């Protein structure tokens, strides 16, 4: 959406090694209800990234 609307890339053209880059956040009209937002920790479904610990990371208990 950023590229189409403004003609710019969400990331810099020239990136350096070992440098973190976060792309522009794309706004979506969808939001959680207030109750779901409190439970999820965010009002935006696209930002809801639950943490599962080592369950999916190949931890020693797998």
ABEGO torsion letter per residue (X at the ends): XAAAAAGBBABBABBBBGBBBBBBBBBBABBBBAAAAAAAGBABAAABBBBAEAAAAGBAAX
